[in-house]
């Protein structure tokens, strides 16, 4: 059974989520503030963390940043509807996903299972990233789509690698700029990123106007869907 740590200061909500997830065959432990969350993480192995943004003695961003210094454990933020700026901040600190309150249990369970699958089924085989009929040769920087080679520029390769290597995870525009360009020394605007995304879609999508792999997450960034 997969073990989840729920960090949520609203004890009534936390107990409700815990009960519901246990009915879905998850093991759930609850921490209501940062120190107890840190203690549980130090003492036990978890498969995923559900993390509220606002906590009594700090915030979830702080804990997320700490965890990312030593682990790629999936982290899903629980946020309020009007906290888009917090969503972006959480993703840029390394969170894998977010869900807005109030949420339906089925949606939460689906997000949890999707993130667990992403970690368990990350398709890196020797030197390749594989997603359906798309195969990216990491060593030779070659892209094959349905057995036909598609030429990639160095920028397109780095961009596609970042998306495929984080399949299922939202990458903000700033994160992608950091992956692909040295943004500290070179100024790259959002339009440049959009142009490269469009060119990549033309090479891998059956219909670039209706992408099935490189999805736009409005207001946040992009996500690779396998």
Secondary structure, DSSP 8 states (H G I E B T S, - for coil): --EEEEE-S-HHHHHHHHHHHHTTT-EEEEESSHHHHHHHHHHS--SEEEEESEETTEEHHHHHHHHTTT---EEEEEEETT-HHHHHHHHHTT--EEEEES--HHHHHHHHHHHHHHHHT--EETTEEEETTEEEETTTTEEEETTEEE---HHHHHHHHHHHHTTTSEEEHHHHHHHHS-TTTS---HHHHHHHHHHHHHHH-SSGGG-SSEEEETTTEEEE--
